[in-house]
Amino acid sequence: MKKGSEQAPVLVIASSGGHLTQAMCAISLVERELVLVSNKNMLVDSPFSRIYTISDTQRNPFIHLYNLFHAMKIVVSERPVAIFSTGGPICLPFALLSKLAGIRFVYLDTMSRVTELSNSGKIIRKFRLYDSFLCQWEAVADQHSGAEYHGKAFDLGDHGY
């Protein structure tokens, strides 16, 4: 589906690597145009109609500020129906913008966080920058009011973990 079609896209925000792998598994059955924002573009033959790159932030507040303006340009250009993220610090400007613009923001905390939330997840929860907050470990979801567990983005098999 091309830009300008009847349905607005879903923006997918994920840092490259594990966050992106989890995002791609989670969105594999979505039947809507998907637009990716990541810190690197190394994908070939992806399900995304467009891919934007944004600066990797980690803990640099100046890059977060720069990314906030870059995120505004992307959101205004794409006019997404929703924003979905599996995390990495690059999602924080989009979480803030989604709250301010009234765009649905769905956050899926990384599967690597077995006993506690990720740093991005902690910030998003603290400031209530989400509409749906999903955890990939039931025990982690149980620790946080309003967090939901619906399974993992990809199945590692039943090994009693």
matplotlib code that plots the C-alpha trace (Angstrom):
import matplotlib.pyplot as plt

x = [0.0, 1.5, 1.5, -1.6, -3.8, -7.0, -5.4, -2.8, 0.4, 1.7, 5.0, 7.3, 10.2, 13.0, 16.7, 18.6, 19.4, 17.3, 14.7, 14.1, 14.0, 11.3, 9.4, 9.4, 8.1, 5.4, 4.1, 4.4, 0.6, -0.3, -2.2, -1.6, 1.2, 4.2, 6.9, 10.1, 12.2, 15.5, 19.0, 20.4, 19.0, 20.5, 17.3, 16.8, 13.4, 11.6, 7.9, 8.3, 7.2, 9.6, 12.5, 13.8, 17.0, 17.4, 20.4, 21.3, 20.8, 21.8, 22.1, 22.9, 20.1, 21.2, 20.6, 17.2, 16.3, 17.6, 15.6, 12.5, 12.5, 13.4, 10.5, 8.1, 9.0, 8.4, 5.1, 3.8, 4.9, 3.5, 0.4, 0.3, -2.7, -0.5, 3.1, 4.5, 7.8, 10.0, 12.3, 15.7, 16.1, 15.2, 11.5, 11.3, 10.7, 8.0, 6.3, 6.2, 4.9, 2.2, 1.0, 0.9, -0.7, -3.2, -1.7, -2.0, 1.4, 1.9, 5.1, 6.4, 9.2, 12.2, 12.3, 15.8, 14.4, 13.5, 13.1, 12.6, 11.7, 14.2, 15.3, 13.1, 10.2, 10.7, 10.6, 7.6, 5.7, 6.8, 5.5, 2.5, 3.6, 1.7, -1.8, -0.8, 2.2, 3.1, 5.7, 7.1, 7.5, 4.4, 6.3, 7.4, 3.9, 2.5, 4.9, 3.5, -0.1, -1.6, 1.2, -0.1, 1.3, 0.1, 3.1, 6.4, 7.1, 8.9, 8.8, 12.0, 10.2, 8.9, 12.0, 10.5, 11.9]
y = [0.0, 3.3, 6.6, 8.6, 5.5, 5.3, 3.7, 5.6, 3.6, 2.2, 3.6, 1.0, 2.3, -0.1, 0.1, -2.2, -5.7, -7.5, -4.7, -4.7, -8.5, -8.6, -5.8, -7.7, -10.8, -8.9, -7.1, -10.2, -10.5, -6.8, -6.1, -2.4, -0.3, -0.3, 2.4, 1.8, 4.2, 2.8, 3.9, 1.8, 0.6, -2.8, -4.5, -6.0, -7.1, -5.9, -5.5, -1.7, 0.6, 3.3, 3.3, 6.4, 6.5, 8.5, 9.2, 6.6, 8.4, 6.3, 8.9, 12.0, 14.6, 16.8, 13.9, 13.2, 16.9, 16.6, 13.4, 15.0, 17.5, 14.6, 12.6, 15.6, 15.7, 12.0, 12.0, 15.0, 13.4, 10.0, 10.8, 7.3, 5.7, 4.3, 4.0, 0.6, 0.2, -2.6, 0.0, 1.4, 5.0, 6.2, 5.5, 8.1, 11.2, 9.2, 8.2, 11.9, 13.0, 10.3, 11.5, 15.2, 14.4, 11.9, 9.0, 5.5, 4.3, 0.6, -0.4, -4.0, -4.3, -6.2, -10.0, -9.7, -8.1, -11.2, -9.7, -6.0, -3.4, -1.9, 1.7, 2.9, 0.9, 2.5, 6.0, 5.3, 3.9, 6.6, 9.4, 7.3, 7.8, 4.7, 3.5, -0.2, -1.5, -5.1, -7.3, -10.5, -12.1, -12.8, -12.2, -8.8, -7.8, -9.0, -6.5, -3.5, -2.3, -1.9, -3.9, -6.8, -10.2, -11.8, -14.0, -13.5, -11.8, -15.0, -18.4, -19.9, -23.2, -24.4, -25.0, -23.9, -20.4]
z = [0.0, -1.0, 0.9, 0.3, 0.3, 2.4, 5.5, 7.5, 8.2, 11.5, 12.5, 13.9, 16.1, 17.0, 17.5, 15.2, 16.4, 18.9, 19.2, 15.5, 15.3, 18.0, 16.3, 12.9, 14.6, 16.4, 13.3, 11.0, 10.8, 10.5, 7.4, 7.1, 5.7, 7.9, 8.1, 10.1, 12.1, 13.3, 14.1, 11.2, 7.9, 7.1, 5.9, 2.5, 1.2, 4.4, 5.0, 5.4, 2.7, 3.9, 6.3, 8.2, 10.2, 13.3, 15.5, 18.2, 21.5, 24.4, 27.2, 25.3, 26.0, 23.0, 20.6, 22.2, 21.5, 17.9, 17.5, 18.8, 15.9, 13.5, 14.9, 14.4, 10.8, 10.4, 12.3, 10.3, 7.0, 7.7, 9.8, 11.4, 12.8, 15.6, 16.7, 17.9, 19.5, 21.0, 22.5, 22.5, 23.5, 20.0, 20.8, 23.6, 21.3, 19.5, 22.7, 23.8, 20.4, 20.4, 23.8, 22.7, 19.3, 20.5, 18.4, 19.9, 21.2, 21.9, 23.6, 23.8, 26.3, 25.2, 25.7, 27.1, 30.3, 32.2, 35.7, 35.3, 32.7, 30.3, 30.9, 28.0, 29.4, 32.9, 31.4, 29.2, 32.2, 34.7, 32.4, 31.1, 27.5, 26.3, 25.5, 25.7, 27.6, 26.9, 28.5, 27.1, 30.5, 32.5, 35.8, 34.7, 33.6, 37.0, 38.8, 37.0, 37.2, 33.7, 32.0, 29.8, 28.9, 25.7, 25.0, 23.4, 20.1, 19.0, 20.7, 22.1, 22.8, 26.1, 28.1, 31.5, 31.4]

ax = plt.figure().add_subplot(projection="3d")
ax.plot(x, y, z, "-o")
ax.set_aspect("equal")
plt.show()
